[in-house]
Amino acid sequence: METKQPNTSLYRKVWRWHFYAGIIFAPLLIILAVTGSIYLFKPQIEHLLYQDYQEVIPQGDKIPASQQIEKVKKLYPDAVVTKYHPGDTASRSSEVSITANNESLTIFIDPYTGKSIGELKDEDRLMDKIEEFHGELMAGTLGDRVVELAACWAVVLIVSGLYLWSPKNKLILSGVLFPRINKGKNTFRRDLHAVPAFWISAGMLFLIMTGLPWSGFWGSNFQTLTTNSGSGYPPSIWTGSAPTSLIKTKDIADVPWAEENLDVPISDIQGFIPLSIDDVVTIANREGMHPSYSINIPRETDGVYTLSAFPPKVQDEATIHIDQYSGAVLADYRYDHYGLIGKIVAWGITLHKGTQFGLINQIISLLICLGIMLVAFSGFYLWWKRKPKKGLGAPKAPPINNMKFFLILLIGLGILFPLVGLSLIVVWLIDWIHDSKCKGWLLP
């Protein structure tokens, strides 16, 4: 015989909002879990896809970077070279990024012979498409807001789900820590949803909170707040007196989160001849940049060379701005310079991407993603089996005067996650319309 759940006003209201959040946002959470699972294994997937482009046979000394770039210019005389990425290892090709005919391409160069191995359009990179779909559903700003909204409401799902799951009898572990197999189909369906949800709740919350700093609304405002408070990076890290532009580093280079709002200094153009790319490579080696670094080449006369290392481990992150004429290091910003919040977010991001601890990190994150899929599908299955022929089957709303605590909780979540607060108005309207048309409610 199945154990009935409490019929209190608070319980019904929590269950009601958990129900709505699940129905609306579970499909999006499945999409995020699937695309996230794939993106976790980006290094392995790209190695398989582009192995012929990336692998070279070491043979003597590498030719200078300037000669490699000249080879590219001869092949693409009308192109603009934007970035140079030396190979991470002796057996890895160099990459030269160019823009030609309104397209961005990466040219893979054998650093020992200078020959072009192949080209790849940036828009054709599979993992970039997966990342775009994961972050914004390939729908630009609108998609970004939808993904952020789903992530924020997932927090509501976790909090409300833990309340519904919480054991009423602390001595009974079945149905709490492991599913009940011999208590009937309805009970097993409920446990198939609730028990795995409990086990992955902490991991799911971690993935949500470490993904939000990338979001366009919540993430941008949070980043601005941490920057202005000095918690993201120190207000001044220049090695000397360096005038700055109005440009942020994220506008000219792909850099770690804590370095995106770093002001870009400008080069002193009085009487100097621009450095060669070979000199910049020498400076990068002298400054101990991680081998994964890339050199962003300035396009303006007062621009700077920006060296960015976005490596697997957070401790190796670095961004350096170099005067393109004198070679002076105008800014050298690394993990040790991060404020407390900057370090926490940086750790969260590398763990979120599955790079910090290699394969074990990938496997743990994959298990969380698979758990999210299981919980979402089992929740939908549970609803489908219990849904009445007419109506959604949402629990009946309790009187408004009996749910002050819940209202305070929702308001707090709305303040913490503004998009949730705005969407609450819409959900409340749906709730009111549903109540005016449908009577009765479904027991769990």
Order of alpha helices (4+ residues) and beta strands (2+ residues): alpha-alpha-alpha-alpha-beta-beta-beta-beta-alpha-alpha-alpha-alpha-beta-beta-alpha-beta-beta-beta-beta-alpha-alpha-alpha-alpha
